Amino acid sequence: MTALDRNNLTSMRHAHWNNLPGGGDLFGELHLARTMAGTAPKGSLFPGLAACAAASAAAAWLSDHYGFPIILLGLLVGLALNFIAANEATHRGLDFAARTFLRIGIVVLGLQVTFLQIAVLGPVPFAALIIIMMLTIGAGFAGARLSGQSPYAGLLAGGATAICGASAALALYGVIGRQRVSQAQFALTLVGISLASALAMTIYPLLAVRFGLTDAQAGFLIGASIHDVAQAIGGGYAFSDAAGTSATIVKLARVALLAPVVALVGVMLKPGDGADTRIWRRLALPWFIVAFLAVVSLNSIVPVPPEFRDAALSASKALLLLAVTATAMRTRMDLLLEMGWRATVPILAASVTSFGAALLFAFAAI
């Protein structure tokens, strides 16, 4: 062995393993990662959309095989995979899914509602429904104040509970903005809304039987108090077919009120720093709410085949699932854990108030 060989051997013995070019990279993953880094176009949507689609597909599979609410599973899978958002290449795609897919999903949801369905409900039940929604939103504010949360968190929880669950929460959050409600608070609100809706679908039909409600009363109670559209309809049919039909009409009437509530919130909120304070600008509705109203109007005038309506409902659910999953993946778990149980108080207050008020009107006005 020459002197040069001996020197090289000594150097290798004292070299730190992690400082070697391929130290520990037995299968070439590090080399491949370095080689492939930067191959995607700058600002590409693909990395984030691909990650969001994979997580949403996993949530859909779990929901199909184990029967859990798909939106709740999308939230949980997204939160479990939030480390993916540490890679900045995913940010643009995840933000695109959280915002654009949400807006399109709400627009497509308009194909499930017609003005005739609202008219069939009648003036007294419709007026009762508006009062229930107002009380529910007020309870969200009260719960936020009691738990030391911001009033915007109470508005988000109360509005989501009063209208149509996760879909309404997503729409309201788009108007309230990240500067008023943190993304962690929003994610926790979505988790709480989804859990409360799942529990309500199971418990409320049993309580309706316990209270001896008629089909019409049970349908109104379930349609006026359960958060999510599919779970409200499912809870109604769990009581009876007649109650399921009634719950569907009541729930769709709540969905139709999404547009005016979001518009009212946008007008009432104070403009943020640098925002346009001109009243005509603040009165302008978000484009997706205008499109939602247009779709509802079109659906009321032109008959839509049931097969197309069912396909549109599936598409809306898929888009909202992608939006919820992307939002969860962009949420920081450390901030979520710091918030603790207090962040769930507005949801609990709104849910209890919604059920109590709906039960009272079911006895008194139906």
C-alpha positions as CSV (number, residue, x, y, z in Angstrom):
1,M,0.0,0.0,0.0
2,T,1.4,3.3,-1.0
3,A,1.6,6.4,1.2
4,L,-1.2,8.0,-0.8
5,D,-3.5,5.0,-0.3
6,R,-2.8,5.1,3.4
7,N,-3.7,8.8,3.6
8,N,-6.9,8.3,1.7
9,L,-7.9,5.4,4.0
10,T,-7.2,7.6,7.1
11,S,-9.3,10.4,5.7
12,M,-12.2,8.0,5.1
13,R,-12.0,6.7,8.6
14,H,-12.3,10.2,10.1
15,A,-15.0,11.5,7.6
16,H,-18.5,11.9,9.0
17,W,-20.9,9.5,7.4
18,N,-23.6,12.1,6.8
19,N,-21.2,14.4,5.0
20,L,-20.4,11.9,2.3
21,P,-22.2,12.5,-1.0
22,G,-24.3,9.4,-0.8
23,G,-24.1,8.4,2.8
24,G,-27.1,6.3,3.8
25,D,-28.7,6.6,0.4
26,L,-28.7,2.9,-0.2
27,F,-31.4,2.9,-2.9
28,G,-30.7,6.3,-4.4
29,E,-33.7,8.2,-3.1
30,L,-31.7,11.2,-2.1
31,H,-29.9,11.3,-5.4
32,L,-33.2,11.0,-7.3
33,A,-34.8,13.8,-5.2
34,R,-31.8,16.1,-5.9
35,T,-32.0,15.2,-9.6
36,M,-35.8,15.7,-9.9
37,A,-35.9,18.9,-7.7
38,G,-37.0,21.9,-9.7
39,T,-38.2,19.9,-12.7
40,A,-41.8,21.1,-12.2
41,P,-42.5,24.5,-13.7
42,K,-42.2,27.4,-11.2
43,G,-45.6,28.0,-9.6
44,S,-47.0,24.7,-11.0
45,L,-50.4,23.6,-9.6
46,F,-49.5,19.9,-10.2
47,P,-47.6,19.0,-6.9
48,G,-50.3,20.4,-4.6
49,L,-53.2,19.1,-6.7
50,A,-51.7,15.7,-6.9
51,A,-51.2,15.5,-3.2
52,C,-54.7,16.8,-2.5
53,A,-56.2,14.3,-5.0
54,A,-54.4,11.4,-3.4
55,A,-55.5,12.4,0.1
56,S,-59.1,12.9,-1.0
57,A,-59.1,9.5,-2.7
58,A,-57.9,7.9,0.5
59,A,-60.7,9.6,2.4
60,A,-63.3,8.5,-0.1
61,W,-62.1,4.9,0.1
62,L,-62.3,5.0,3.9
63,S,-65.7,6.5,3.9
64,D,-67.0,3.9,1.4
65,H,-65.6,1.0,3.4
66,Y,-66.2,2.1,6.9
67,G,-69.3,4.4,6.7
68,F,-67.8,7.5,8.2
69,P,-68.7,11.0,6.8
70,I,-66.5,11.7,3.9
71,I,-65.9,15.4,4.7
72,L,-64.8,14.5,8.2
73,L,-62.4,11.9,6.8
74,G,-61.1,14.4,4.3
75,L,-60.3,16.7,7.2
76,L,-58.6,14.0,9.2
77,V,-56.5,12.6,6.3
78,G,-55.5,16.2,5.3
79,L,-54.4,17.0,8.8
80,A,-52.4,13.8,9.1
81,L,-50.6,14.7,5.8
82,N,-50.1,18.4,6.6
83,F,-46.3,17.8,6.6
84,I,-46.5,17.8,2.8
85,A,-47.3,21.5,2.8
86,A,-43.8,22.1,4.2
87,N,-42.7,21.8,0.6
88,E,-43.4,25.2,-1.0
89,A,-43.9,23.5,-4.4
90,T,-47.3,22.3,-3.1
91,H,-48.6,25.6,-1.9
92,R,-50.0,27.0,-5.2
93,G,-51.9,23.8,-6.0
94,L,-53.3,23.4,-2.4
95,D,-54.4,27.0,-2.3
96,F,-56.0,26.6,-5.7
97,A,-58.0,23.6,-4.5
98,A,-59.0,25.2,-1.3
99,R,-60.4,28.3,-3.0
100,T,-61.4,27.5,-6.6
101,F,-62.8,24.0,-6.1
102,L,-64.8,25.4,-3.2
103,R,-66.4,28.1,-5.2
104,I,-67.2,25.8,-8.1
105,G,-68.6,23.2,-5.7
106,I,-71.0,25.7,-4.2
107,V,-72.1,26.8,-7.7
108,V,-72.9,23.2,-8.7
109,L,-74.8,22.7,-5.4
110,G,-77.4,25.2,-6.8
111,L,-78.7,22.4,-9.1
112,Q,-80.2,20.8,-6.0
113,V,-82.5,23.7,-5.2
114,T,-85.5,25.3,-6.9
115,F,-87.7,28.3,-5.8
116,L,-90.7,26.0,-6.0
117,Q,-89.3,23.8,-3.2
118,I,-89.1,26.9,-1.0
119,A,-92.6,27.9,-2.0
120,V,-94.0,24.5,-1.1
121,L,-92.6,24.9,2.4
122,G,-95.2,27.6,3.2
123,P,-94.8,31.0,4.8
124,V,-95.1,29.9,8.5
125,P,-92.5,27.1,8.4
126,F,-90.2,29.4,6.3
127,A,-90.5,32.2,8.8
128,A,-89.8,29.7,11.6
129,L,-86.8,28.5,9.7
130,I,-85.4,32.1,9.4
131,I,-85.9,32.6,13.2
132,I,-84.1,29.3,13.9
133,M,-81.2,30.4,11.8
134,M,-81.0,33.8,13.5
135,L,-81.0,32.2,16.9
136,T,-78.4,29.7,15.9
137,I,-76.0,32.4,14.6
138,G,-76.6,34.4,17.8
139,A,-75.7,31.3,19.8
140,G,-72.5,31.1,17.9
141,F,-71.6,34.6,18.9
142,A,-72.6,33.9,22.5
143,G,-70.5,30.8,22.6
144,A,-67.5,32.6,21.2
145,R,-67.8,35.3,23.8
146,L,-68.1,32.9,26.7
147,S,-65.0,30.9,25.5
148,G,-62.9,34.0,24.8
149,Q,-63.0,33.5,21.0
150,S,-63.3,36.2,18.4
151,P,-66.8,37.2,17.2
152,Y,-65.8,36.1,13.7
153,A,-65.2,32.6,15.0
154,G,-68.7,32.7,16.4
155,L,-70.1,33.9,13.1
156,L,-68.3,31.1,11.3
157,A,-69.6,28.4,13.6
158,G,-73.1,29.8,13.9
159,G,-73.5,30.4,10.2
160,A,-72.2,27.0,9.2
161,T,-74.5,25.3,11.7
162,A,-77.5,27.4,10.6
163,I,-77.2,26.9,6.9
164,C,-75.5,23.8,5.5
165,G,-72.5,22.7,7.5
166,A,-69.1,22.5,5.9
167,S,-70.3,24.1,2.6
168,A,-71.5,27.2,4.4
169,A,-68.4,27.3,6.5
170,L,-66.2,27.3,3.4
171,A,-68.4,30.1,1.8
172,L,-68.4,32.2,4.9
173,Y,-64.7,31.8,5.4
174,G,-64.1,33.1,1.9
175,V,-65.9,36.4,2.9
176,I,-64.6,36.7,6.5
177,G,-61.0,36.2,5.4
178,R,-57.8,34.8,7.0
179,Q,-57.0,38.1,8.6
180,R,-60.1,37.6,10.9
181,V,-60.2,33.9,11.4
182,S,-56.9,31.9,11.4
183,Q,-56.7,28.8,9.2
184,A,-56.3,26.7,12.3
185,Q,-59.5,28.0,13.8
186,F,-61.2,27.4,10.5
187,A,-60.0,23.8,10.3
188,L,-61.1,23.1,13.8
189,T,-64.5,24.6,13.0
190,L,-64.8,22.2,10.1
191,V,-63.9,19.2,12.2
192,G,-66.4,20.2,14.9
193,I,-69.2,20.9,12.4
194,S,-68.6,17.5,10.7
195,L,-68.6,15.6,14.0
196,A,-71.7,17.4,15.3
197,S,-73.6,16.7,12.0
198,A,-72.6,13.0,12.1
199,L,-73.8,12.7,15.7
200,A,-77.0,14.6,14.9
201,M,-77.9,12.3,12.0
202,T,-77.8,9.4,14.5
203,I,-79.3,10.9,17.5
204,Y,-82.0,13.3,16.2
205,P,-84.3,10.7,14.6
206,L,-84.2,8.7,17.9
207,L,-85.1,11.8,19.8
208,A,-88.0,12.5,17.4
209,V,-89.4,9.0,18.1
210,R,-88.9,9.6,21.9
211,F,-90.9,12.9,21.7
212,G,-93.6,11.3,19.7
213,L,-93.4,13.6,16.7
214,T,-95.4,13.1,13.6
215,D,-93.8,12.7,10.2
216,A,-94.2,16.4,9.4
217,Q,-92.8,17.5,12.7
218,A,-89.9,15.1,12.6
219,G,-89.1,16.1,9.0
220,F,-89.1,19.8,10.0
221,L,-87.0,19.1,13.2
222,I,-84.3,17.1,11.3
223,G,-84.2,19.4,8.2
224,A,-84.0,22.5,10.3
225,S,-81.3,21.4,12.7
226,I,-78.9,18.9,11.1
227,H,-75.9,20.7,9.6
228,D,-74.9,18.8,6.4
229,V,-77.3,18.3,3.5
230,A,-76.8,14.6,2.9
231,Q,-77.0,13.8,6.6
232,A,-80.1,15.9,7.1
233,I,-81.8,14.0,4.3
234,G,-80.5,10.6,5.6
235,G,-81.7,11.4,9.1
236,G,-85.2,12.2,7.8
237,Y,-85.5,9.0,5.9
238,A,-84.2,7.1,9.0
239,F,-87.5,8.3,10.7
240,S,-89.8,7.6,7.8
241,D,-90.2,8.2,4.1
242,A,-92.6,11.0,4.6
243,A,-90.3,12.6,7.2
244,G,-87.4,12.2,4.7
245,T,-89.3,14.1,2.0
246,S,-90.2,16.9,4.5
247,A,-86.6,17.1,5.8
248,T,-85.3,17.4,2.2
249,I,-87.5,20.4,1.4
250,V,-86.7,22.1,4.7
251,K,-83.0,21.5,4.3
252,L,-82.9,22.7,0.7
253,A,-84.6,25.9,1.8
254,R,-81.8,26.4,4.2
255,V,-79.3,25.9,1.4
256,A,-81.1,28.5,-0.7
257,L,-80.5,31.0,2.1
258,L,-76.7,30.6,1.8
259,A,-76.5,33.4,-0.8
260,P,-78.4,36.1,1.1
261,V,-76.6,35.2,4.4
262,V,-73.1,35.4,2.8
263,A,-74.1,38.7,1.0
264,L,-75.3,40.1,4.3
265,V,-72.1,39.1,6.1
266,G,-70.0,40.7,3.4
267,V,-71.9,44.0,3.7
268,M,-71.8,44.1,7.6
269,L,-68.2,43.3,8.0
270,K,-65.9,46.3,8.3
271,P,-63.4,46.6,5.5
272,G,-59.9,45.4,6.3
273,D,-56.8,47.5,5.9
274,G,-56.4,48.8,2.4
275,A,-59.8,47.5,1.4
276,D,-62.2,49.5,-0.8
277,T,-64.7,51.2,1.5
278,R,-67.1,52.4,-1.2
279,I,-70.6,51.0,-0.4
280,W,-71.4,49.9,-3.9
281,R,-68.2,47.8,-3.9
282,R,-69.1,46.2,-0.6
283,L,-72.6,45.5,-1.8
284,A,-71.3,43.5,-4.7
285,L,-71.8,39.8,-4.2
286,P,-68.9,37.3,-4.6
287,W,-69.0,35.8,-8.1
288,F,-69.6,32.3,-6.9
289,I,-72.7,33.4,-4.9
290,V,-74.1,35.2,-8.0
291,A,-73.4,32.1,-10.0
292,F,-75.1,30.0,-7.3
293,L,-78.2,32.1,-7.6
294,A,-78.1,31.9,-11.4
295,V,-78.0,28.1,-11.2
296,V,-80.9,28.0,-8.8
297,S,-82.9,30.2,-11.1
298,L,-82.0,28.1,-14.1
299,N,-82.9,25.0,-12.2
300,S,-86.2,26.5,-11.3
301,I,-87.1,27.4,-14.9
302,V,-85.6,24.5,-16.9
303,P,-86.4,20.9,-15.8
304,V,-83.1,19.1,-15.0
305,P,-83.1,15.3,-15.5
306,P,-82.7,13.4,-12.2
307,E,-79.6,11.6,-13.6
308,F,-77.9,14.9,-14.3
309,R,-78.9,16.3,-10.9
310,D,-77.4,13.2,-9.1
311,A,-74.2,13.6,-11.1
312,A,-74.0,17.3,-10.2
313,L,-74.5,16.4,-6.5
314,S,-71.6,13.9,-6.7
315,A,-69.4,16.5,-8.5
316,S,-70.2,19.1,-5.9
317,K,-69.3,16.7,-3.0
318,A,-66.1,15.8,-4.8
319,L,-65.1,19.4,-5.2
320,L,-65.9,20.3,-1.6
321,L,-64.0,17.2,-0.4
322,L,-60.9,18.4,-2.4
323,A,-61.3,21.9,-0.9
324,V,-61.7,20.7,2.6
325,T,-58.7,18.3,2.3
326,A,-56.5,21.0,0.8
327,T,-57.5,23.4,3.6
328,A,-56.5,20.7,6.2
329,M,-53.2,20.0,4.5
330,R,-52.3,23.7,4.7
331,T,-53.2,23.9,8.5
332,R,-50.5,23.9,11.1
333,M,-51.1,21.3,13.7
334,D,-49.2,23.1,16.4
335,L,-51.6,26.1,16.2
336,L,-54.5,23.7,16.1
337,L,-53.5,22.0,19.3
338,E,-52.8,25.3,21.0
339,M,-56.4,26.4,20.6
340,G,-57.8,23.6,22.8
341,W,-61.4,22.9,23.7
342,R,-62.5,26.5,23.8
343,A,-62.6,26.7,20.0
344,T,-65.4,24.1,20.0
345,V,-67.7,26.0,22.3
346,P,-69.3,28.1,19.6
347,I,-70.1,25.0,17.6
348,L,-71.7,23.3,20.6
349,A,-73.7,26.3,21.5
350,A,-75.0,26.8,18.0
351,S,-75.9,23.1,17.6
352,V,-77.8,22.9,20.9
353,T,-79.7,26.1,20.1
354,S,-80.5,24.9,16.6
355,F,-82.0,21.7,17.9
356,G,-83.9,23.3,20.7
357,A,-85.4,26.0,18.5
358,A,-86.3,23.6,15.8
359,L,-88.0,21.3,18.3
360,L,-90.0,24.1,19.8
361,F,-91.3,25.3,16.3
362,A,-92.0,21.6,15.3
363,F,-94.4,21.4,18.3
364,A,-95.8,24.9,17.9
365,A,-96.1,25.7,14.2
366,I,-96.1,22.4,12.3
